């Protein structure tokens, strides 16, 4: 897998871990946030697949548009269209006042995300993690800046 694809998968897994953490609470306190992360996880897996195939994609949260692009390399994913279409609104609409997702909507969003995630992971040859597990790795990034002190220690 290309390094950039791995980063997309990592970001998708972060959204999935957040979704699972919130969904497993004894009392659902943030239904819209759960739906948002379900949409984000699916979006990032779609973008990972496009990236891996070398296909360009626009900056969009529209899962239909991304699915249209992805079906060139994953024609069977077209069967997800109706279910993924329902998630698209959660990318933006759920972050603002108005309607709040009901328990049944949240349940559908979580189920769709879980199932699509497994399908997407199979296309990358990734084993499905055990239930409740994600593949999150903490990576340390080197600082992109230098303090005056560290610059003065450098040799010309």
N, C-alpha and C positions, 0 to 999 in steps of 0.2 A: 504494500500500500504506500502511496506517495506520502511524504511528510505532511503536506497541507491537508490531505484527506484525513490523516490521523488526527490532526487538530480539529477538523470539523466533527469527527466522531467523538472526540474528547468533549467538545462543547455540547454536543447532543446528549452525551452521558451526564453532563453536569445538570442539564435541564431535567433529564429523567430522574436523577437522584433527588432534585428539589421537589419534583412532582410526587415521588414516592414518599418522601419525608412528610410532606403536607397531607397527602391522602391518608396516611396511616395514623394520623392523629385521632384520638378518641372522639373528638368533636370537630367537624369540618368548619374551620374558621375563615378560610380564604378560598372559596370555590372558584372565583375568577382567576386567582393566581395559579391554581392547579390547572385550569384549562389553558391559561397562557403558556405554562411550561410544557403541556402536552403538545400544543401547536409548535412551540419552538423546537422541541426535540425532533418532531417529524420534519420540520423545515430543514433543520441542520443535517439530518440523515439524507434528505433529498439532495441538498447541496453537496454533501460529501460524495454521493454517487456521481453527480454531474462533474465534480472536480476530478474524481478518479478517472472518468472517461475522457477528460480533456474538453468537456463541453462548457462553453461560456454560459453564464446565467446573470440575469439582472438582479439588482438589489430589490428584492420584493419579499413580502410575507405571504403572497398568494400561492397557496399550495397547488391550485389548479394549473397555474402557469408553470410552476416547477415540475409538476407531474407531466405536463405536455412535453417538456424538454427531456425528462428522464425516460419517457417511454421509448425513445430511440434505442436505448441500451437495456432497458428493463420493460419490455412490452407487457409483461404480466402484471406490472404494477398498476396498469389502467383499471384493474378490478377494484382498486382502493379509492377510485375517484369520488364516489358519493360520500364515503366516510371521511375522507380527508377534506373534502369541501366544507363539511360542517365545522372543521377545526379552524379554518382560515380566519373567521371573524374574531377568534380569541386572541389573535396577534395584536390587534389594535383596540377593538371595541371594548374588550374586557378590562382595559386599563383606565377607563373613564366612567364617570357616573352614568347611570342609566339602568339597564337590565342587569340583574345578577344571575349567574348560572344556578340552576336548581340542582339538587342532588342527582337526579337522573341524567341531566346533561353532563355533569362532572363524571359520573360513572362511565358514560359512553366515551367521553374524551379520553379518560384514563385507559379504558379497554382498547380503543383505537390506537393510542400511542404505544401501549405495550405490544400489541400484535404487529404493528408496522415496524417497530424497533427490531423485533425478532426477525422479521422478513428482511429488513435492510442489513442487519448484521450477518445473516446467512450469505447475502450477495458479496460481502467482503471476506467471507470465510472465517468469520469470528464466531467462536462458540458462544452459545447463550449463557450468560452468567447465571449462577444459581439464583433462585427466587430471592428478590430483595437485594441482590448484589449488583453493583455497577463496576465498571472498569475505570475508576478515577485514579489518576496518578498525579501527584503533586510535583510540579516541575519548578525548579528555581530558575528565575530569569536573571541574567546579569544586569546590573544597573546600566541604564542608557545615558547616564549623566556622570559627570565627575565633579567633585567639590574642588574648591580652590586648593585645598590642602593636597588632594591626590594629584592635581595637575602640577603643583609645584615640585612634587617628588619625581615626576617624569623627567627623563633625560631628553634633551633636544634631538 
